[in-house]
Amino acid sequence: MSDRIAGCFGGLCPCLRDAYSPPPLHVSPASKAQETIEDRGQVEAQIRSLRRSILRRRGTPEANPQARKKTDKVLSHYEEVLQSLEVRLKELDHELHELGSGRVILSKIWSATARSI
């Protein structure tokens, strides 16, 4: 009996295997177009978030001039980042066009974006 238990603990017995053993995953690498579309989605999300933050900060009245200066400095930085993200978005659109099916892809993205705005 002890040999049988040793066999089980040695990994020879199927009774100790997991009840669920998922099959090995074979994930094919993403195409350049898929990567670009994902990047574009992330950049769009960052742009939306930054625009909301800018609007919120502009709408918040400051109690004193020092706080206003600090907020203005933060807003200036946010606006610079927003501009760079908008440039990046245009670059990604250009990449999609260069990849061939960009027009089809971009028309789907634009229609989806229009619905979410």
C-alpha positions in Angstrom: 0.0 0.0 0.0 2.8 2.4 0.8 4.3 1.8 -2.7 1.0 2.7 -4.2 0.8 6.0 -2.2 4.4 6.8 -3.1 3.5 6.2 -6.7 0.6 8.7 -6.5 2.7 11.3 -4.8 5.4 10.7 -7.4 3.1 12.0 -10.0 2.5 8.6 -11.6 -1.1 8.3 -10.6 -3.7 10.2 -12.6 -5.8 10.8 -9.5 -3.6 13.8 -8.6 -3.8 15.5 -11.9 -6.0 18.6 -12.2 -9.6 18.0 -13.1 -9.2 20.7 -15.7 -6.2 20.6 -17.9 -6.7 23.3 -20.7 -5.3 22.4 -24.1 -2.2 24.2 -25.0 -2.8 27.6 -26.6 -1.6 28.3 -30.1 -1.9 32.0 -30.5 -0.8 33.4 -33.8 1.0 36.7 -33.7 -1.0 39.8 -34.4 -0.7 41.3 -37.8 0.7 44.8 -38.2 -2.9 46.1 -38.9 -4.2 44.5 -35.7 -1.4 46.0 -33.7 -2.0 49.4 -35.2 -5.8 49.2 -34.6 -5.1 48.3 -30.9 -2.6 51.2 -30.6 -5.2 53.5 -32.2 -7.8 52.5 -29.7 -5.5 53.1 -26.8 -4.5 56.5 -28.1 -8.2 57.4 -28.6 -9.0 56.4 -25.0 -6.1 58.5 -23.7 -7.3 61.5 -25.8 -10.9 61.2 -24.4 -9.6 60.9 -20.9 -7.3 63.8 -21.2 -10.0 66.0 -22.8 -12.4 65.2 -19.8 -9.6 66.1 -17.4 -9.0 69.4 -19.1 -12.6 70.3 -19.1 -13.0 69.3 -15.5 -10.0 71.3 -14.4 -11.0 74.4 -16.4 -14.5 74.2 -14.7 -13.1 74.1 -11.2 -12.8 77.6 -9.6 -9.6 78.1 -7.6 -9.7 79.7 -4.2 -6.5 81.7 -4.6 -4.1 82.9 -7.3 -1.4 80.4 -6.4 -3.7 77.5 -6.9 -4.8 79.0 -10.2 -1.2 79.3 -11.4 -0.6 75.6 -10.5 -3.8 74.6 -12.4 -2.8 76.7 -15.4 0.6 74.9 -15.4 -1.0 71.5 -15.2 -3.5 72.4 -18.0 -0.7 73.6 -20.2 1.0 70.3 -19.8 -2.2 68.4 -20.4 -2.7 70.4 -23.6 0.8 69.6 -24.9 0.3 65.9 -24.2 -3.1 66.1 -25.9 -1.5 67.6 -29.0 1.1 64.9 -29.2 -1.5 62.2 -28.8 -3.6 63.8 -31.7 -0.5 63.8 -33.9 0.1 60.1 -32.9 -3.5 59.3 -33.9 -3.0 60.9 -37.3 0.2 58.8 -37.7 -1.7 55.6 -36.9 -4.4 56.5 -39.4 -1.7 57.0 -42.0 -0.2 53.6 -41.1 -3.6 51.9 -41.5 -4.0 53.5 -45.0 -0.5 52.3 -45.9 -1.4 48.7 -44.8 -3.9 48.5 -47.6 -7.2 47.8 -46.1 -6.9 51.0 -44.1 -10.0 52.6 -45.7 -12.2 49.8 -44.7 -10.7 49.6 -41.2 -10.9 53.3 -40.6 -14.5 53.6 -41.8 -15.4 51.0 -39.3 -13.4 52.8 -36.5 -14.9 56.2 -37.4 -18.5 54.8 -37.4 -17.9 53.2 -34.0 -16.3 56.4 -32.7 -19.2 58.5 -33.9 -21.6 56.2 -32.0 -19.6 56.5 -28.8 -19.4 60.3 -28.8 
